[in-house]
Amino acid sequence: MALAYHYNGVPANEITIAIENYFAENAPAQDESERLQKWIEARDLAVAMYPQYAKRYPQESFKVVDVEKGFELPIMDVRGLPYENMTLAGKADMVVDENSLWVVEHKTASVIDTKYKRKLTLDAQSMIYLEAMERVYGKKFNGVIYNVLAKSIPVMPKVLKKGSLSLGGGQSTTPELYRLAIAENGLNEADYAEFLAYLEENQKEYFYREYLTFSQEERGEWRRELWQIANDIERATELGAFYRNTANCVGFGECPYYQICCAPDREFVIEQSYVKKAAHSELVEEVA
């Protein structure tokens, strides 16, 4: 939401208010302590992340064509024929023009490391957006731009009781913030030269972008997979049996049915969840 507003030209202060309003409208009940604590942390993090993003990308190399571009299209097989009674619907985060058309996919990650970057090439969802946007615009797209934000923000180093700065938690700060803390506390930067060098080499990435293109072979393979998924959905609909979606089992607290799903004997867990009580005497008399 915040990035959609950002690229639609909404002022930064209004975006912060919109983030806070969104969380206020989706706040859990006060007695749900676990969900409430996670909600507070998520709200505070989102409010803190956006100004960092705006500072990181004050100007863009691309021209924004569309933001949150929706689509609903028939699924096509490898022959280019539509799959009957089944459509592919969704919303691409953004379409931009940077010498050619690109789909932009906003993503968040706990850690932006080498392993995460390698996994981006396996993200089939972005291929969906790429195929869909080419059909919506009737034009060839160059590929997908992954716009990744780490779900954390850099912090100032701690000042120890003896007045020096902590040399721990290096992955949570930046060389710039560390130098600022040195200056604010009247310390000598030379005393921290070794640690600053370490930060320069090992500082955490908070933002990352990667431009990826896909070969016709890769796109053909994806179309075959989509065709198979469509067949699986049709078969599941006929049988009344669907794949379980486990993505939100522990999102903001544990789902109330989590223990049932995980239990080896689900029927037993369900039975034990009920409290058996004797019938009220008046009901017994009425039946008699």
N, C-alpha and C positions, 0 to 999 in steps of 0.2 A: 504494500500500500504506500509506504513512504517513498519508495523509488518511483512508483507510478506518479505520485504528486510531483516529485522532484523534476522528472522529465516532462511533465506537463506545465512546468514553469511556475508552480506554486511557491510563494516565498518561504524561506526556511523556518521562520517563526510559526507560520501557519501549519507547516508540516509537523512540527513538534506538538502543537496543540491537537492535531488530527490523530497522532499516535496515542496521546494520552486519552483522548475521547474514545478511540477504538478499544483500548484496554478497559476503560471504565464501563463501556457497554457490554463487555464480555467478561466481567469480573465474576469469579465463583462466589458461592455463599460464604459468609463470614465464619460459619462453623466447619467449613472444609479446610482445615488448617494446612494440610499438605499441599492441596491444589492452590490455595491462596498464596502460600509462600513462593511456589514456583511461578505463579502469575505475577507477583510483585517483582521477582528477579527478572522475568522476561520483559516486563514493562520498562524497568529501569535500564536494562541493557539496550532495548530498542531506542529509547530516548537518547542514550549516550552514543549509540553507534551512528545514527544519522549525521550529526555534525562532523564526525570524523570522516564519513564518506564524502560529504560535500567539500570538505577541506582537501581530501585526497584527489578529487576530480573537479577542480574549479572550472575547467574547460574541457570539452570533448573533441575528439578528432572526427566524430561522425555527426551526421544530421539525423535528428529523430524524425522518422516517417509516421510511426504509429506506436501508441502505448496501450498495452493490454488489448491486443487485437483478437477478438473472438472468432471462432469458426465452427461450423457444423457441416461435415462433408461425408458423402458415402465412402465406405472403405473400398479400396480398389485392390484387385488381385494382381498377380505378376503379369497378367495379360492386359491390364488396364480396364478390366470390366468391374462394375460395381457389385458389391456384396448385397444381396437383397435384404431389405428391412433392417439394416444395421448401419449406423453412422459413427463417425469419429468426431467428437466435439471437444473443445478446450479453449484455451486462451493463451496466446503467446505473450510473454512479458513485454517485448518491444521489438519493433522492426526499425532498422537504421540503414542509412546510406553512407558508406565509407568507400567511395569509388565504385562500389557495387553494393547490392542489397545483402544484409545479414540479419539473422534472427538473434536477438539478445536473450539469454537465459540467465536470470538472476538466481544466485544460489547462496546459501549460508552453510558454513562448515565449522565444526568444533575446532579443527586444526587444519590449516592449509599446508600440508607437507607433500613430499614427493609421492607418497602412496596415493594421496587424494587426487593429485594432479593426473596421475596415470589412469585413475578410474574414470576421469571425465570422458575419455574416449569411448567408454562402454555405456554411456548414458543414452538409452533408447528413447527417453522422453523428448530429448532435444531433436532427435531425428523426426519424431512426429510433427513437431512445430515446423521444422524445415520443409518437410513434404507438404504440410497443410498450407503454409504461407505461399509456396510456389503456386499452388492451385488457386488460392484466393486472389493473388495479384496477377497471375498469368505470366509471371516472369521468373527467370532463373536467379536463384540465390547462391551466393558464394559459399555460405556455411553458417556456423553458429559461433557467437561470441559468448563465452562463459564469463559472467561477471560475478565473481565470488567474494563474499564478505565473511570474515571470521566472526563467530559469535562470542566476541570478547573485545575489549578495548585496552589500549596501553595505559599503564598507571605510573604515577610518580614513585620512585624508590622510597623505601621507608628510611626514616632518620632514626638511628639507634640512640640509646640513652647517652652514649659517650659523645654524640654529636656527629659521628661519621655516617655515611650512607651504607645501607645494606648491599652486600655483594651477592645476595641470593635472589631468586625469582627473576633471573635475567630474561626469561622468556616472556615476562609480563610487562616489560618496559621497553623503551627505545633509547638509542644513543642521544637523541635530541632531548627527551625528557630527563635523562640522567644528567646531561650537561646543565640543563636548566636548574635541576635540584642542587647541583654543585654550586652554581652561581648564587642561588637564593640563600644558601646556607653558609656562604662565605668560605667555601672550601677550595683547595688547590686541585685543579684538574689533573695535574701531573701525578698526584697520588692515586688517581683512578685510571691511569692510562691503560694498564693491562686489562682491566675489566671493560673499559670502553672499547678496546680492540676486540674483546670477546663478543660484546654486544653487536658490533659492526658485522662480525662474521656469522653470528648465530641468532640475530634478532628474529622474532616471530613475524610472519607475514599476516597482515590484517586485511589486505585487499589483493586480489589477483585476477588477471584477465588472460584468457587464452582464446586464440582464434583457431577454430578447427574446420577443416573441410573434409568431405567424405567422398570416397570413390564410388563409381557406379556399381561396383561389385558389392561394397558395403551397403549401399542403399537397396540393392536388389535383395540382399540377404534379409535386411530389415523388413521389406515388403512381404517376403515369404513368412517371416515370423509373425507379422501382423495378421496375415491371412490365417495362420494356424490359431492365433489367439481368438479371432472372430469365430472360427469353427468350434473352439473350446467353449466359448460363451454360449453359442447356440445350443450345443449339446448339454451344457449345465442348465440352461433354461428349460429344456425339455425334461430333464431328470429332476429338476428342483434342487440341485446340489451345486453350491458355488464354492470357489476357493476362499479360504479365510483371509481376511485382511488384518495382519498383526501390526500394522504400522503405528496404530494409536493405542495399543494396549496399556502403555504406561506414559502417555504424553504429558498430561497435567494431572498426575496422580494415577493410581491403579484403577482400571476399569472394574466395575462391580461384579462382572462375570469372569474376571481373570482366573480365579481359582477353579472355576468350573471347567474352563477351556484347558487348563494345564493338568487337570486331575486324570490319573490313569483310569479311574472308575467314576465317570461323570454322574451317572445315575445315583451313586451312593452320596456324592457331595451334594447333589440337589436335594435328596431326601433328608440329609442331615441339616440342611439350611432351614427347614421348616420346624416350627415349634408345635408339637402335638399336644393338644389340650382336650380334656374330657368335655363332652357335651354339657351345656348348662342344664340344670335340673328341670327348669320350666320347659325346655325343648324336649327332654326325655319324656316328661309327663304328657306333653301335647301329642307326641308320636304314639305313646301308649294308648 
